[in-house]
Amino acid sequence: METGAPSGEESRRQLASELAELEERMRAQTPEYEPPAYSEQHVDSLVEEMVDQVPKEAQPGMRTRLRGVLSQEIFDPEVLRGAWYMLNYTARYYADMIKRRYTGEYDTDEWGLDWEFVDAIRPFLTFLYKVYWRVETTGIENVPIEGRALLVSNHSGMLPWDGVMVGTALLTEHPAQRLVRTLYAGLLNQLPYVSTALVRLGQTLATVENGTRLLQQDELVAVFPEGYKGVGKSFKDRYRLARFGRGGFVEMALNTRAPIIPVSVVGCEETYITVAKVPTFTSEEAGLPYFPITLTFPWLGLLGFVPLPTKWYIDFGQPIPTEGYESQAAQNPVLLSLVTDQVRNTIQEMLYRRLEQRRSIFFG
């Protein structure tokens, strides 16, 4: 017999005390709110509502057991009153939230960031980060506690899960839980609901002007210079960096004196295994320049978009300072090219080092 375990009566008293304390805090925050009065009739109504959902032949026995559990065996009236208050309060909170969002009555910053939306989706992102992909992060101390910085990462995986996980890493692991402002490709503006969700999460369209203004506001900005070329790599070319565009991200960093932090992501390349690309005869600016064929898409329909549960590593490298360059450095195309190559080579070396340590795609 376990002598240290609390008795049923002690457990009930502890639960009642905790509920009373929680109720007191809720009343202090919203003194105008008062739930419907609690009574034993409410318990009976709740029992009847639950019993009505089961087959008729099982209802008599279930009705008796539920009434016994709710009235005698586990809860006492004091506990039930506290639970009644909290259930009503929670229901009222979410009803109000849904109503406000439906009517557009919620706060955003000038970029459309909606912290309430971020908090609502954070549990799902945390699940992907900690459970599904089991992300291990190093070098998080290289990201400043405050102030501007430009994160530059490799890009892969058909869908931009790497950007989502880099942002989740900073929101989860960083001491300041910093929000990353990712610059996303114009193609995502054409996907229903996607661009709206990205904007509410604090992300914005990838332009030099947007990136520069965010850095001037001391934000943490992330870019993926490989663009479409990165997410469309075939499996045999995984972790071999594509060309880094025209150096627009370097221009942003030089104009704002923001440090450039190289980031390598290993694990995302294998979430979708691309075996072929069908040209769509459109440019990157006009739309998707190719249609990817993977081991699961389009053969499995929408299930083909479910990524594989690979093991991920995200490494944040040493910052590359930009304060030492002259004021007109961003207008020097040769310098832009040199710094672009420096950042690209740094990320490529980080990828190779991580791949040398990895033994398994799914187990690390």
C-alpha positions in Angstrom: 0.0 0.0 0.0 1.4 3.4 -0.9 1.4 5.6 2.2 2.4 8.7 0.3 -0.6 8.8 -2.1 -3.3 11.3 -1.1 -6.7 9.9 -0.2 -9.8 10.5 -2.2 -11.0 13.2 0.2 -7.6 14.9 0.1 -7.6 14.9 -3.7 -11.1 16.4 -3.8 -10.1 19.2 -1.4 -6.9 19.9 -3.4 -8.9 20.1 -6.6 -11.6 22.3 -5.1 -8.8 24.6 -3.8 -7.1 24.9 -7.1 -10.4 25.5 -8.9 -11.3 28.2 -6.4 -7.9 29.9 -6.9 -8.3 29.8 -10.7 -11.8 31.1 -10.5 -10.6 34.0 -8.3 -8.0 35.0 -10.9 -10.5 34.8 -13.7 -13.0 36.9 -11.8 -10.3 39.5 -11.1 -9.5 39.7 -14.8 -13.1 39.9 -16.0 -15.2 41.1 -13.1 -18.2 41.8 -15.4 -18.6 38.1 -16.3 -20.9 35.9 -14.3 -21.8 32.5 -15.6 -25.3 31.0 -15.4 -26.1 30.0 -11.8 -25.0 26.5 -10.9 -27.5 23.9 -9.5 -27.9 20.2 -9.4 -30.4 20.5 -12.2 -27.6 21.6 -14.4 -25.8 18.4 -13.7 -29.0 16.4 -14.5 -29.3 18.3 -17.8 -25.7 17.6 -18.6 -26.2 13.9 -17.9 -29.3 13.7 -20.1 -27.5 15.5 -22.9 -24.6 13.0 -22.8 -26.8 9.9 -22.5 -28.9 11.0 -25.5 -25.8 10.5 -27.7 -25.5 6.8 -27.0 -27.6 3.8 -28.2 -31.0 3.5 -26.4 -30.2 0.0 -25.0 -27.2 1.4 -23.1 -28.8 4.5 -21.8 -30.4 3.3 -18.5 -27.1 1.9 -17.0 -25.1 4.8 -18.3 -27.5 7.3 -16.8 -27.2 5.7 -13.4 -23.4 5.5 -13.5 -22.9 9.1 -14.7 -25.2 10.5 -12.0 -23.3 8.5 -9.4 -19.9 9.6 -10.6 -20.9 13.3 -10.9 -22.7 13.5 -7.6 -21.0 11.2 -5.2 -18.0 9.1 -6.3 -15.6 11.7 -7.5 -16.9 15.3 -7.3 -18.5 17.1 -4.5 -20.7 20.2 -5.0 -17.8 22.6 -4.3 -15.7 21.0 -7.0 -18.7 21.0 -9.4 -19.4 24.7 -8.9 -15.8 25.5 -9.7 -15.7 23.3 -12.8 -19.0 24.8 -13.9 -17.6 28.3 -13.7 -14.4 27.4 -15.7 -16.3 25.5 -18.4 -18.7 28.4 -18.9 -15.8 30.9 -18.9 -13.9 28.9 -21.5 -16.9 28.5 -23.7 -17.6 32.2 -23.5 -14.0 33.1 -24.2 -13.8 31.0 -27.4 -17.3 32.2 -28.5 -16.2 35.8 -28.1 -12.9 35.1 -30.0 -14.7 33.5 -32.9 -17.2 36.3 -33.1 -14.5 39.0 -33.0 -12.5 37.3 -35.7 -15.6 36.8 -37.9 -16.4 40.5 -37.7 -12.8 41.6 -38.0 -12.5 43.0 -34.5 -9.0 41.9 -33.6 -5.7 43.7 -33.3 -2.8 43.5 -35.8 0.4 45.4 -36.3 1.1 47.3 -39.6 2.2 44.1 -41.2 -0.9 42.2 -40.3 0.6 40.2 -37.4 -2.1 38.8 -35.1 -0.7 37.4 -31.9 -4.0 35.8 -31.0 -3.7 33.8 -34.2 -0.1 32.9 -33.4 -1.0 31.6 -30.0 -3.9 29.6 -31.4 -1.7 27.8 -33.9 1.4 27.5 -31.7 0.4 24.1 -30.2 0.3 22.5 -33.6 3.7 24.0 -34.6 5.2 22.8 -31.3 3.8 19.3 -32.0 5.5 19.2 -35.4 8.7 20.7 -34.0 9.1 18.5 -30.8 7.2 15.3 -31.7 6.8 14.8 -35.4 10.2 16.0 -36.7 12.0 15.9 -33.3 14.0 19.0 -34.3 17.4 19.5 -32.6 18.7 23.0 -32.7 22.2 24.3 -32.1 23.7 27.8 -32.2 20.5 29.5 -30.9 22.8 31.8 -28.9 24.0 33.4 -32.2 20.6 35.0 -32.7 20.5 38.3 -30.7 18.2 38.8 -27.8 16.9 42.0 -29.4 17.6 44.1 -32.5 17.8 43.4 -36.2 19.3 40.4 -37.8 18.9 38.6 -41.1 18.6 34.8 -41.1 19.7 33.2 -44.4 18.9 29.5 -44.8 18.9 26.7 -47.4 15.5 25.8 -48.8 14.0 22.4 -49.6 11.0 20.1 -49.2 8.4 21.0 -51.9 6.4 22.8 -49.2 8.0 25.5 -47.1 8.0 23.5 -43.8 11.7 24.5 -43.3 10.7 28.2 -42.9 7.9 27.2 -40.4 10.3 25.2 -38.3 13.0 27.8 -38.3 10.4 30.3 -37.0 9.2 27.7 -34.4 12.7 27.1 -33.2 13.2 30.8 -32.4 9.7 31.1 -30.9 10.3 27.9 -28.8 14.0 27.7 -28.0 15.3 31.3 -28.0 15.5 33.0 -24.6 13.5 35.9 -25.9 11.1 33.7 -27.9 11.6 36.0 -30.9 9.2 36.1 -33.8 10.8 35.5 -37.2 9.5 37.6 -40.1 10.0 35.3 -43.1 9.8 36.8 -46.6 7.7 34.4 -48.6 7.5 33.8 -52.4 4.8 35.5 -54.5 3.4 32.2 -55.6 1.9 31.7 -52.1 -0.3 34.7 -52.6 -2.2 32.7 -55.2 -3.1 29.9 -52.8 -6.4 30.3 -51.0 -6.1 31.1 -47.3 -2.3 30.5 -47.3 -1.2 34.1 -47.7 -3.8 35.3 -45.2 -2.5 32.8 -42.6 1.1 33.8 -43.3 0.3 37.5 -42.9 -1.4 36.9 -39.6 1.6 34.9 -38.5 3.7 38.0 -39.1 5.2 37.0 -42.5 5.3 39.1 -45.6 5.9 39.1 -49.3 9.6 38.7 -50.4 10.8 42.0 -51.7 14.0 44.0 -50.9 11.8 46.9 -49.8 9.8 44.8 -47.3 12.9 43.1 -45.9 14.8 46.4 -45.5 11.9 48.1 -43.7 11.5 45.2 -41.3 15.2 45.3 -40.5 15.0 49.0 -39.9 12.3 48.2 -37.4 14.8 45.9 -35.6 12.9 42.8 -36.6 14.3 39.3 -37.1 14.0 38.6 -40.8 14.5 35.2 -42.6 15.1 34.7 -46.3 15.6 31.5 -48.4 17.7 32.7 -51.4 17.4 29.4 -53.3 13.7 30.1 -53.9 11.8 27.7 -56.2 15.1 26.1 -57.2 15.6 24.9 -53.6 12.2 23.3 -53.0 12.2 21.7 -56.5 15.6 19.8 -56.2 15.5 16.1 -57.0 16.4 13.6 -54.3 19.8 13.0 -55.8 20.6 16.7 -55.5 19.5 17.2 -51.9 21.6 19.4 -49.7 23.5 20.8 -52.7 22.7 24.5 -52.7 21.3 26.1 -55.8 22.3 29.6 -56.9 21.4 32.3 -54.4 19.7 34.8 -56.7 21.0 38.3 -57.4 22.1 39.2 -53.8 19.0 41.0 -52.7 19.3 39.8 -49.2 22.9 41.1 -49.0 21.6 44.5 -50.2 19.1 44.5 -47.3 21.7 43.6 -44.8 24.2 46.2 -46.0 21.6 49.0 -46.1 20.5 48.4 -42.5 23.9 47.2 -41.0 22.1 44.0 -40.0 24.3 40.9 -39.2 23.8 38.0 -41.5 23.2 34.7 -39.6 23.7 31.6 -41.8 21.2 28.8 -41.1 21.4 25.1 -42.2 18.4 22.8 -42.1 18.9 19.1 -42.4 15.9 16.7 -42.6 13.5 18.7 -44.7 15.0 17.5 -48.0 13.5 14.0 -47.3 10.0 15.0 -46.2 9.0 14.8 -49.9 11.1 12.8 -52.3 10.9 14.5 -55.7 11.5 12.1 -58.5 10.5 14.2 -61.5 9.4 17.8 -62.5 6.9 18.5 -65.2 7.4 22.0 -66.7 4.4 24.3 -66.6 5.8 26.8 -69.1 5.4 29.8 -66.7 8.0 32.0 -65.1 8.8 32.1 -61.4 7.2 35.5 -61.2 4.0 34.3 -63.0 3.5 31.1 -61.1 4.9 27.7 -60.4 7.5 27.0 -63.2 7.2 23.2 -62.8 4.8 20.6 -61.3 6.6 18.3 -58.8 6.2 14.5 -58.9 7.1 12.7 -55.6 6.8 9.2 -54.3 3.3 10.1 -52.8 2.1 13.0 -54.9 -0.1 13.1 -57.0 -0.6 9.3 -56.6 -2.2 9.6 -53.1 -4.1 12.8 -53.8 -4.2 15.2 -50.8 -2.4 12.5 -48.7 0.6 13.1 -50.9 1.1 16.4 -49.1 1.6 14.8 -45.8 5.4 15.1 -45.1 7.4 12.1 -43.9 8.4 12.1 -40.2 12.2 12.6 -40.8 14.6 13.6 -38.1 15.6 17.3 -38.3 18.6 19.5 -37.3 18.6 23.3 -37.5 22.0 24.9 -36.9 22.4 28.7 -36.5 25.9 29.8 -37.5 28.2 32.6 -36.4 26.9 36.0 -37.5 28.6 37.7 -40.4 28.9 41.4 -39.5 28.1 44.2 -42.0 28.9 47.3 -40.0 32.4 47.6 -41.5 31.3 48.3 -45.1 31.0 51.8 -46.4 27.6 53.5 -46.8 27.4 52.9 -50.6 28.4 49.3 -50.4 24.9 48.0 -51.3 25.3 49.7 -54.8 28.4 47.7 -55.6 27.4 44.6 -57.6 30.8 43.0 -57.2 30.6 43.3 -53.4 27.1 41.9 -53.4 28.2 38.9 -55.4 31.2 38.3 -53.1 29.2 38.4 -49.9 26.4 36.3 -51.4 29.0 33.6 -52.3 30.5 33.9 -48.8 27.1 33.2 -47.2 26.3 30.4 -49.6 29.6 28.7 -49.0 29.2 29.0 -45.3 25.8 27.4 -45.3 27.0 24.6 -47.6 29.9 23.8 -45.2 27.4 23.7 -42.3 25.2 21.3 -44.2 28.2 19.0 -45.0 29.3 19.0 -41.4 25.8 18.0 -40.2 25.4 15.3 -42.8 28.7 13.8 -41.8 27.3 13.3 -38.3 23.9 12.0 -39.4 23.5 8.2 -39.6 19.8 7.9 -40.4 17.2 10.0 -42.2 14.5 9.0 -39.7 16.5 8.5 -36.5 19.3 11.0 -36.8 
